[in-house]
Amino acid sequence: MLCIAPRGRRGGRFRSAIALPLALLVATALLSSATRARATVVERVVAVIGERAILLSDLRQRARPFMAKIYDQVPPGARRNAALSQLYKALLQRMIDEALEQRAATRAHIVVSAVEVDKALARIAAQNSMSVEKLVQEAEASGLTEPQYRREVRRQVLEAKLLNLRLQGRIRVTPEDVRTAYRRIVVGERKKLSFRAAWIKIRAPRSLSGPALEARRALADRIARRARQGAEFATLARRYSADAATQKMGGLLGELKPGQLPAVVDRVVLGMEIGEVSPPLRVGDELVIVKLVERAESDLPTLADARDELGERVYLDKMNKARRRWLDSLRRRIHVEVRL
């Protein structure tokens, strides 16, 4: 179940803080002082969902808890006005989603009792290693009154009950899903790690005749295959490489950072393990074979150690995507008009 925490706290090395969706908007939201100084704006409807209307005052009320923090972070002027516009648009979409969910909950006779809200608050407090009283105090320090915070918790409890009813049985996380997620994180970290590599360059100008070019490709394939089968890469580089700068050193390159090699080579190296040899890669008029020699030590846990946490992360990601598809299907069944 997704729950709300007034301040995201990391629950694991991979886990993103799960916080109130509005918090994702805080960094880009505020009301300008110029707006507050103007004459009172006549009330107007900013969205219609079936027979229900969302008023501008409703939208402003939802934005109010975040105004003080954003005033401290975003300078006045064009950036502030753009942030305000972005906040209102994103927040209005969230309110429309909530209206659709409430409509679905009413039809399904799903309600959230005060006891369920209390239990949710207790779980959030426990997850953040604090008392409920402290949790409420932190929410108030963030600009939410206790009733407002309880309403936000109620919204998420209602959403969780709906998702459990409509979607939970359809979400499955396979071992391959977990491996793919881990691989994505590993590659992301490797973009920050230095490494050493060696390469062999085979001249293969595109201007060569067909048979001559095929012969160069075949030679590059044989060299890569021999290197993978255990032949000494340095010996192969000294014999075959056309790169005068590295040939005598067995193709060895100096310490590198991601982005310093040609783009196609750089992408392949990010996915390689130490000791692995690439297939021939086309770089201009050359075919390049790369061996990853070493890489700076990783701070990531092993896949085995991260499996449970990653499984939960993948599950939440799939659930969020399924939720979006479900909400979009609800929108198609009812008149939704945005007037902001």
C-alpha contacts under 8 A as a table, 3 or more apart, distances in Angstrom:
res1	aa1	res2	aa2	distance
1	M	157	V	7.66
1	M	160	A	5.66
2	L	18	I	7.05
2	L	156	Q	6.74
2	L	157	V	7.74
2	L	160	A	6.67
3	C	18	I	6.90
3	C	19	A	6.78
3	C	20	L	7.31
3	C	120	A	7.35
3	C	124	I	6.58
3	C	153	V	7.01
3	C	156	Q	6.43
3	C	157	V	7.42
4	I	18	I	6.82
4	I	19	A	4.78
4	I	20	L	4.72
4	I	124	I	6.75
4	I	152	E	7.73
4	I	153	V	6.25
4	I	156	Q	7.54
5	A	8	G	6.07
5	A	18	I	7.07
5	A	19	A	4.99
5	A	20	L	6.37
5	A	124	I	6.28
5	A	125	A	7.98
5	A	128	N	7.80
5	A	135	L	7.91
6	P	19	A	6.80
6	P	20	L	7.21
6	P	135	L	7.28
6	P	138	E	6.27
6	P	139	A	5.18
6	P	142	S	7.13
7	R	19	A	7.01
7	R	138	E	7.80
8	G	17	A	4.49
8	G	18	I	6.22
8	G	19	A	5.73
9	R	17	A	5.49
9	R	128	N	6.79
10	R	13	R	7.35
10	R	15	R	6.19
10	R	16	S	6.38
10	R	17	A	5.43
11	G	15	R	5.91
11	G	16	S	7.79
11	G	17	A	7.29
12	G	15	R	5.05
12	G	309	E	7.52
13	R	300	L	7.96
14	F	306	A	8.00
14	F	309	E	7.29
14	F	310	L	7.27
15	R	309	E	7.28
15	R	313	R	7.09
19	A	23	A	6.65
20	L	23	A	5.43
20	L	24	L	7.55
20	L	152	E	7.68
21	P	24	L	5.56
21	P	25	L	7.48
22	L	25	L	5.27
22	L	26	V	6.72
22	L	91	L	7.26
23	A	26	V	5.05
23	A	27	A	7.83
24	L	27	A	6.93
25	L	28	T	5.58
25	L	29	A	6.07
25	L	87	L	6.22
25	L	90	A	7.65
25	L	91	L	7.80
26	V	29	A	5.23
26	V	30	L	7.95
26	V	66	F	6.04
26	V	69	K	7.72
26	V	70	I	6.73
27	A	70	I	6.72
27	A	73	Q	7.79
28	T	70	I	7.26
28	T	74	V	7.92
28	T	83	A	4.89
28	T	84	L	7.28
28	T	86	Q	7.03
28	T	87	L	6.39
29	A	63	A	7.82
29	A	66	F	7.07
29	A	67	M	6.98
29	A	70	I	5.93
29	A	80	R	7.82
29	A	83	A	5.06
29	A	84	L	5.19
29	A	86	Q	7.11
29	A	87	L	4.92
30	L	63	A	7.50
30	L	66	F	6.77
30	L	67	M	4.69
30	L	68	A	7.67
30	L	70	I	5.26
30	L	71	Y	6.35
30	L	80	R	6.90
30	L	83	A	6.57
30	L	84	L	5.19
30	L	87	L	7.37
31	L	35	T	6.88
31	L	36	R	7.59
31	L	67	M	6.10
31	L	71	Y	7.81
31	L	80	R	7.68
31	L	81	N	7.85
31	L	84	L	5.92
32	S	35	T	5.31
32	S	36	R	6.75
32	S	71	Y	7.86
32	S	76	P	6.95
32	S	80	R	6.65
32	S	81	N	6.97
32	S	84	L	7.70
33	S	36	R	5.11
33	S	37	A	6.27
34	A	37	A	5.12
34	A	38	R	6.58
35	T	38	R	5.47
43	E	55	L	7.05
43	E	56	L	6.40
43	E	57	S	6.91
44	R	55	L	5.80
44	R	56	L	5.76
45	V	48	V	7.41
45	V	53	A	6.32
45	V	54	I	5.81
45	V	55	L	4.48
45	V	56	L	6.04
45	V	339	R	7.00
46	V	53	A	7.59
46	V	54	I	5.81
46	V	55	L	5.55
46	V	56	L	5.74
46	V	338	V	6.07
46	V	339	R	4.57
46	V	340	L	4.85
47	A	53	A	5.82
47	A	54	I	5.14
47	A	55	L	7.17
47	A	92	L	7.87
47	A	96	I	7.71
47	A	336	V	7.32
47	A	337	E	5.47
47	A	338	V	4.38
47	A	339	R	5.36
47	A	340	L	7.06
48	V	51	E	6.93
48	V	52	R	5.77
48	V	53	A	4.49
48	V	54	I	6.26
48	V	335	H	7.56
48	V	336	V	5.60
48	V	337	E	5.07
48	V	338	V	6.57
49	I	52	R	5.16
49	I	53	A	6.26
49	I	96	I	7.07
49	I	99	A	7.24
49	I	100	L	7.57
49	I	334	I	7.09
49	I	335	H	5.91
49	I	336	V	4.62
49	I	337	E	6.65
50	G	334	I	5.84
50	G	335	H	5.14
50	G	336	V	6.44
54	I	58	D	6.43
54	I	59	L	7.45
55	L	58	D	5.11
55	L	59	L	6.54
56	L	59	L	5.08
56	L	60	R	6.20
57	S	60	R	5.04
57	S	61	Q	6.00
58	D	61	Q	5.11
58	D	62	R	6.41
59	L	62	R	5.29
59	L	63	A	6.41
59	L	88	Y	7.18
59	L	91	L	7.44
59	L	92	L	6.72
60	R	63	A	5.02
60	R	64	R	6.04
61	Q	64	R	5.24
61	Q	65	P	7.90
62	R	65	P	7.03
62	R	91	L	7.98
63	A	66	F	5.91
63	A	67	M	6.82
63	A	87	L	7.85
63	A	88	Y	7.79
63	A	91	L	7.80
64	R	67	M	5.37
64	R	143	G	7.87
65	P	68	A	7.28
65	P	142	S	6.98
65	P	143	G	4.33
65	P	144	L	5.50
66	F	69	K	5.69
66	F	70	I	6.34
66	F	142	S	7.42
66	F	143	G	6.48
67	M	70	I	5.22
67	M	71	Y	6.06
68	A	71	Y	5.16
68	A	72	D	6.60
68	A	143	G	7.88
69	K	72	D	5.29
69	K	73	Q	6.62
70	I	73	Q	4.95
70	I	74	V	5.83
71	Y	74	V	5.75
71	Y	75	P	7.21
72	D	75	P	7.73
74	V	79	R	6.98
74	V	80	R	5.91
75	P	79	R	6.82
75	P	80	R	6.16
76	P	79	R	6.76
76	P	80	R	5.19
76	P	81	N	7.69
77	G	80	R	5.43
77	G	81	N	6.31
78	A	81	N	5.10
78	A	82	A	6.03
79	R	82	A	5.10
79	R	83	A	6.03
80	R	83	A	5.00
80	R	84	L	6.13
81	N	84	L	5.06
81	N	85	S	6.26
82	A	85	S	5.11
82	A	86	Q	6.16
83	A	86	Q	5.07
83	A	87	L	6.04
84	L	87	L	5.08
84	L	88	Y	6.19
85	S	88	Y	5.29
85	S	89	K	6.24
86	Q	89	K	5.29
86	Q	90	A	6.15
87	L	90	A	5.35
87	L	91	L	5.80
88	Y	91	L	5.13
88	Y	92	L	5.81
89	K	92	L	5.24
89	K	93	Q	6.37
89	K	340	L	7.52
90	A	93	Q	5.24
90	A	94	R	6.43
91	L	94	R	5.00
91	L	95	M	6.27
92	L	95	M	5.00
92	L	96	I	6.18
93	Q	96	I	5.05
93	Q	97	D	6.25
94	R	97	D	5.07
94	R	98	E	6.24
95	M	98	E	4.95
95	M	99	A	6.19
96	I	99	A	5.06
96	I	100	L	6.29
97	D	100	L	5.10
97	D	101	E	6.16
97	D	327	L	6.74
98	E	101	E	4.97
98	E	102	Q	6.05
98	E	155	R	7.54
99	A	102	Q	5.07
99	A	103	R	6.14
100	L	103	R	5.08
100	L	104	A	6.25
100	L	327	L	7.25
100	L	330	L	6.82
100	L	331	R	7.44
101	E	104	A	5.02
101	E	105	A	6.01
101	E	159	E	6.86
101	E	162	L	7.68
101	E	327	L	7.75
102	Q	105	A	4.93
102	Q	106	T	6.08
103	R	106	T	5.20
103	R	107	R	6.38
104	A	107	R	5.19
104	A	108	A	6.17
105	A	108	A	5.00
105	A	109	H	5.89
105	A	110	I	4.88
105	A	111	V	7.06
105	A	158	L	7.67
105	A	162	L	6.77
106	T	109	H	4.94
106	T	110	I	6.08
106	T	111	V	7.61
107	R	110	I	7.75
110	I	158	L	7.69
110	I	161	K	7.75
110	I	162	L	7.72
111	V	158	L	7.04
112	V	116	E	6.26
112	V	117	V	7.25
112	V	154	R	6.69
112	V	157	V	7.09
112	V	158	L	6.14
113	S	116	E	5.23
113	S	117	V	6.56
114	A	117	V	5.07
114	A	118	D	6.23
115	V	118	D	5.01
115	V	119	K	6.23
116	E	119	K	5.05
116	E	120	A	6.13
116	E	157	V	7.85
117	V	120	A	5.02
117	V	121	L	6.19
117	V	150	R	6.97
117	V	153	V	6.56
117	V	154	R	5.82
117	V	157	V	7.35
118	D	121	L	5.12
118	D	122	A	6.26
119	K	122	A	5.01
119	K	123	R	6.27
120	A	123	R	5.07
120	A	124	I	6.21
120	A	153	V	7.25
120	A	157	V	7.46
121	L	124	I	5.12
121	L	125	A	6.09
121	L	132	V	6.48
121	L	153	V	7.46
122	A	125	A	5.09
122	A	126	A	6.11
122	A	131	S	7.69
122	A	132	V	5.96
123	R	126	A	5.06
123	R	127	Q	6.10
124	I	127	Q	5.10
124	I	128	N	6.32
125	A	128	N	5.16
125	A	129	S	6.05
125	A	130	M	5.13
125	A	131	S	5.57
125	A	132	V	5.40
125	A	135	L	5.93
126	A	129	S	4.87
126	A	130	M	6.00
126	A	131	S	7.13
127	Q	130	M	7.89
130	M	134	K	6.18
130	M	135	L	6.61
131	S	134	K	5.16
131	S	135	L	6.20
132	V	135	L	4.87
132	V	136	V	6.20
133	E	136	V	5.25
133	E	137	Q	6.23
134	K	137	Q	4.92
134	K	138	E	6.21
135	L	138	E	5.24
135	L	139	A	6.31
136	V	139	A	4.98
136	V	140	E	6.15
136	V	146	E	6.29
136	V	149	Y	7.73
137	Q	140	E	5.05
137	Q	141	A	6.13
138	E	141	A	4.89
138	E	142	S	6.26
139	A	142	S	5.07
139	A	143	G	6.62
139	A	144	L	5.51
139	A	145	T	7.19
139	A	146	E	7.40
139	A	149	Y	6.82
140	E	143	G	5.08
140	E	144	L	4.70
140	E	145	T	5.25
140	E	146	E	6.67
141	A	144	L	7.23
144	L	148	Q	5.80
144	L	149	Y	5.86
145	T	148	Q	5.14
145	T	149	Y	6.14
146	E	149	Y	5.05
146	E	150	R	6.09
147	P	150	R	5.09
147	P	151	R	6.17
148	Q	151	R	5.09
148	Q	152	E	6.35
149	Y	152	E	5.09
149	Y	153	V	6.28
150	R	153	V	5.01
150	R	154	R	6.06
151	R	154	R	4.94
151	R	155	R	6.22
152	E	155	R	5.10
152	E	156	Q	6.50
153	V	156	Q	5.25
153	V	157	V	6.18
154	R	157	V	5.05
154	R	158	L	6.07
155	R	158	L	5.17
155	R	159	E	6.17
156	Q	159	E	4.89
156	Q	160	A	6.04
157	V	160	A	5.06
157	V	161	K	6.24
158	L	161	K	5.18
158	L	162	L	6.26
159	E	162	L	5.10
159	E	163	L	6.13
160	A	163	L	5.08
160	A	164	N	6.03
161	K	164	N	5.08
161	K	165	L	6.20
162	L	165	L	5.09
162	L	166	R	6.02
163	L	166	R	5.10
163	L	167	L	5.15
163	L	168	Q	6.25
163	L	323	R	7.09
164	N	167	L	5.73
164	N	168	Q	4.74
164	N	169	G	7.68
165	L	168	Q	6.62
166	R	169	G	7.83
167	L	170	R	5.43
167	L	171	I	6.76
167	L	319	M	7.48
167	L	322	A	7.13
167	L	323	R	7.63
168	Q	171	I	5.58
168	Q	319	M	7.62
169	G	172	R	7.87
171	I	315	Y	7.13
171	I	318	K	6.82
171	I	319	M	6.72
172	R	315	Y	7.25
173	V	177	D	6.13
173	V	178	V	7.38
173	V	311	G	6.74
173	V	314	V	6.90
173	V	315	Y	6.15
174	T	177	D	5.11
174	T	178	V	6.67
175	P	178	V	5.17
175	P	179	R	6.26
176	E	179	R	4.99
176	E	180	T	6.03
177	D	180	T	5.18
177	D	181	A	6.22
177	D	314	V	7.17
178	V	181	A	5.11
178	V	182	Y	6.15
178	V	307	R	6.82
178	V	310	L	6.14
178	V	311	G	5.82
178	V	314	V	6.89
179	R	182	Y	5.07
179	R	183	R	6.05
179	R	303	L	7.54
180	T	183	R	5.04
180	T	184	R	6.19
181	A	184	R	5.15
181	A	185	I	6.44
181	A	310	L	7.13
181	A	314	V	7.22
182	Y	185	I	5.18
182	Y	186	V	6.16
182	Y	303	L	6.71
182	Y	310	L	7.25
183	R	186	V	5.00
183	R	187	V	6.14
184	R	187	V	5.27
184	R	188	G	6.19
185	I	188	G	4.99
185	I	189	E	6.27
186	V	189	E	5.18
186	V	190	R	6.20
186	V	300	L	7.63
187	V	190	R	4.97
187	V	191	K	6.53
187	V	270	L	6.03
187	V	271	G	6.48
188	G	191	K	5.49
188	G	192	K	7.64
189	E	192	K	5.65
189	E	193	L	6.90
189	E	298	S	7.78
190	R	193	L	4.96
190	R	194	S	7.91
190	R	258	P	7.78
190	R	270	L	6.27
191	K	257	K	7.90
191	K	258	P	5.56
191	K	270	L	7.09
192	K	257	K	7.42
192	K	258	P	6.94
193	L	257	K	6.60
193	L	258	P	7.25
193	L	295	R	6.87
193	L	296	A	5.61
193	L	297	E	7.86
193	L	298	S	7.92
194	S	255	E	6.74
194	S	256	L	5.51
194	S	257	K	4.52
194	S	258	P	6.84
194	S	295	R	6.02
194	S	296	A	5.57
195	F	255	E	5.80
195	F	256	L	5.36
195	F	257	K	6.33
195	F	292	L	7.78
195	F	293	V	7.58
195	F	294	E	5.58
195	F	295	R	4.06
195	F	296	A	6.00
196	R	252	L	7.81
196	R	253	L	6.42
196	R	254	G	6.23
196	R	255	E	4.98
196	R	256	L	5.97
196	R	292	L	6.45
196	R	293	V	5.41
196	R	294	E	5.22
196	R	295	R	6.32
197	A	252	L	6.14
197	A	253	L	5.65
197	A	254	G	7.60
197	A	255	E	7.88
197	A	290	V	6.85
197	A	291	K	5.60
197	A	292	L	4.52
197	A	293	V	4.88
197	A	294	E	6.93
198	A	250	G	7.35
198	A	251	G	4.74
198	A	252	L	4.05
198	A	253	L	5.40
198	A	290	V	5.78
198	A	291	K	5.25
198	A	292	L	6.63
198	A	293	V	6.83
199	W	237	A	7.17
199	W	241	S	7.97
199	W	251	G	4.86
199	W	252	L	6.60
199	W	253	L	7.56
199	W	288	V	6.60
199	W	289	I	5.42
199	W	290	V	4.38
199	W	291	K	6.17
200	I	236	L	7.79
200	I	237	A	5.26
200	I	240	Y	7.11
200	I	241	S	4.70
200	I	242	A	7.29
200	I	243	D	7.22
200	I	247	Q	7.81
200	I	251	G	5.91
200	I	288	V	5.68
200	I	289	I	5.15
200	I	290	V	6.62
201	K	240	Y	7.67
201	K	241	S	4.81
201	K	242	A	5.25
201	K	243	D	5.86
201	K	286	E	6.24
201	K	287	L	5.77
201	K	288	V	4.65
201	K	289	I	6.59
202	I	216	R	7.26
202	I	220	A	6.68
202	I	240	Y	7.11
202	I	241	S	5.90
202	I	242	A	5.76
202	I	286	E	5.52
202	I	287	L	5.08
202	I	288	V	6.38
203	R	216	R	7.49
203	R	242	A	6.48
203	R	285	D	6.40
203	R	286	E	4.66
203	R	287	L	6.50
204	A	208	L	7.31
204	A	213	L	6.19
204	A	216	R	6.01
204	A	217	R	7.56
204	A	285	D	5.32
204	A	286	E	4.93
204	A	287	L	6.36
205	P	208	L	5.74
205	P	213	L	7.51
205	P	284	G	7.79
205	P	285	D	4.25
205	P	286	E	6.50
206	R	213	L	7.29
206	R	285	D	6.14
208	L	212	A	5.97
208	L	213	L	5.59
209	S	212	A	5.29
209	S	213	L	6.04
210	G	213	L	5.24
210	G	214	E	6.16
211	P	214	E	5.09
211	P	215	A	6.18
212	A	215	A	5.08
212	A	216	R	6.48
213	L	216	R	5.17
213	L	217	R	6.33
214	E	217	R	5.02
214	E	218	A	6.08
215	A	218	A	5.05
215	A	219	L	6.18
216	R	219	L	5.04
216	R	220	A	6.23
217	R	220	A	5.10
217	R	221	D	6.18
217	R	280	P	7.98
217	R	287	L	7.57
218	A	221	D	5.05
218	A	222	R	6.23
219	L	222	R	5.14
219	L	223	I	6.27
220	A	223	I	5.16
220	A	224	A	6.22
220	A	280	P	6.09
220	A	287	L	6.95
220	A	289	I	7.55
221	D	224	A	5.22
221	D	225	R	6.08
221	D	279	P	7.05
221	D	280	P	6.47
222	R	225	R	5.06
222	R	226	R	6.09
223	I	226	R	5.17
223	I	227	A	6.20
223	I	236	L	7.16
224	A	227	A	5.14
224	A	228	R	6.26
224	A	277	V	6.92
224	A	278	S	7.08
224	A	279	P	6.01
224	A	280	P	6.89
224	A	289	I	6.48
225	R	228	R	5.15
225	R	229	Q	6.20
226	R	229	Q	4.99
226	R	230	G	6.47
226	R	231	A	5.50
227	A	230	G	5.34
227	A	231	A	4.77
227	A	232	E	6.47
227	A	233	F	5.72
227	A	236	L	7.78
227	A	277	V	6.91
228	R	231	A	7.18
228	R	276	E	7.43
228	R	277	V	6.11
231	A	235	T	7.94
231	A	236	L	7.64
232	E	235	T	5.37
232	E	236	L	6.47
233	F	236	L	5.10
233	F	237	A	6.12
233	F	250	G	7.05
233	F	291	K	7.82
234	A	237	A	5.00
234	A	238	R	6.21
234	A	249	M	7.26
234	A	250	G	3.75
234	A	251	G	6.25
234	A	252	L	7.72
235	T	238	R	5.22
235	T	239	R	6.32
235	T	250	G	6.26
236	L	239	R	5.18
236	L	240	Y	5.92
236	L	241	S	7.54
236	L	250	G	7.50
237	A	240	Y	5.35
237	A	241	S	4.87
237	A	247	Q	5.84
237	A	248	K	7.98
237	A	250	G	5.01
237	A	251	G	5.40
238	R	241	S	6.15
238	R	247	Q	5.01
238	R	248	K	5.70
238	R	249	M	7.43
238	R	250	G	5.32
238	R	251	G	7.22
239	R	247	Q	7.99
241	S	244	A	7.71
241	S	247	Q	5.82
241	S	251	G	7.39
242	A	247	Q	7.12
243	D	246	T	5.80
243	D	247	Q	5.67
243	D	251	G	7.77
244	A	247	Q	5.30
244	A	248	K	7.48
245	A	248	K	7.62
246	T	249	M	5.23
246	T	250	G	6.42
246	T	251	G	4.56
246	T	252	L	6.00
246	T	253	L	6.86
247	Q	250	G	5.32
247	Q	251	G	5.04
247	Q	252	L	7.96
248	K	251	G	7.13
249	M	252	L	5.62
253	L	256	L	7.83
256	L	260	Q	6.57
257	K	260	Q	5.98
258	P	261	L	7.28
258	P	266	D	6.44
258	P	270	L	7.77
259	G	262	P	7.48
259	G	263	A	6.99
259	G	266	D	6.19
260	Q	266	D	7.43
261	L	265	V	6.21
261	L	266	D	5.39
262	P	265	V	5.39
262	P	266	D	5.99
262	P	283	V	7.42
263	A	266	D	5.00
263	A	267	R	6.20
264	V	267	R	5.36
264	V	268	V	6.47
264	V	281	L	7.40
264	V	283	V	7.46
265	V	268	V	5.23
265	V	269	V	6.15
265	V	281	L	7.08
265	V	290	V	7.71
266	D	269	V	5.20
266	D	270	L	6.36
267	R	270	L	5.37
267	R	271	G	7.01
268	V	271	G	5.48
268	V	272	M	6.56
268	V	278	S	7.46
269	V	272	M	5.05
269	V	290	V	7.83
269	V	292	L	6.90
272	M	276	E	6.10
272	M	277	V	7.94
272	M	278	S	7.93
272	M	292	L	6.88
273	E	276	E	5.47
273	E	292	L	6.84
274	I	291	K	8.00
274	I	292	L	5.20
274	I	293	V	5.66
274	I	294	E	5.59
274	I	295	R	7.10
275	G	291	K	6.32
275	G	292	L	5.41
275	G	293	V	5.64
275	G	294	E	7.63
276	E	291	K	5.71
276	E	292	L	5.83
277	V	289	I	7.11
277	V	290	V	5.69
277	V	291	K	4.39
277	V	292	L	6.77
278	S	281	L	7.78
278	S	289	I	5.73
278	S	290	V	5.30
278	S	291	K	6.39
279	P	289	I	6.04
279	P	290	V	7.73
280	P	287	L	5.53
280	P	288	V	5.24
280	P	289	I	4.81
280	P	290	V	7.88
281	L	287	L	5.25
281	L	288	V	4.97
281	L	289	I	6.37
282	R	285	D	7.38
282	R	286	E	6.03
282	R	287	L	4.75
282	R	288	V	6.43
283	V	286	E	5.31
283	V	287	L	6.06
283	V	288	V	6.76
292	L	295	R	7.81
301	P	305	D	6.01
301	P	306	A	6.21
302	T	305	D	5.22
302	T	306	A	6.19
303	L	306	A	5.07
303	L	307	R	5.63
304	A	307	R	5.29
305	D	308	D	7.59
306	A	309	E	5.50
306	A	310	L	5.91
307	R	310	L	5.18
307	R	311	G	5.95
308	D	311	G	5.05
308	D	312	E	6.42
309	E	312	E	5.23
309	E	313	R	6.27
310	L	313	R	4.85
310	L	314	V	6.03
311	G	314	V	5.17
311	G	315	Y	6.08
312	E	315	Y	4.99
312	E	316	L	6.19
313	R	316	L	5.22
313	R	317	D	6.23
314	V	317	D	5.04
314	V	318	K	6.16
315	Y	318	K	5.17
315	Y	319	M	6.02
316	L	319	M	4.91
316	L	320	N	6.05
317	D	320	N	5.18
317	D	321	K	6.34
318	K	321	K	5.17
318	K	322	A	6.11
319	M	322	A	5.02
319	M	323	R	5.95
320	N	323	R	4.91
320	N	324	R	6.22
321	K	324	R	5.09
321	K	325	R	6.37
322	A	325	R	5.12
322	A	326	W	6.11
323	R	326	W	5.02
323	R	327	L	6.11
324	R	327	L	5.14
324	R	328	D	6.10
325	R	328	D	5.07
325	R	329	S	6.22
326	W	329	S	5.08
326	W	330	L	6.37
327	L	330	L	4.96
327	L	331	R	6.26
328	D	331	R	5.01
328	D	332	R	6.44
329	S	332	R	5.20
329	S	333	R	6.76
330	L	333	R	5.30
330	L	334	I	6.77
331	R	334	I	5.47
331	R	335	H	7.11
331	R	336	V	6.59
332	R	335	H	7.50
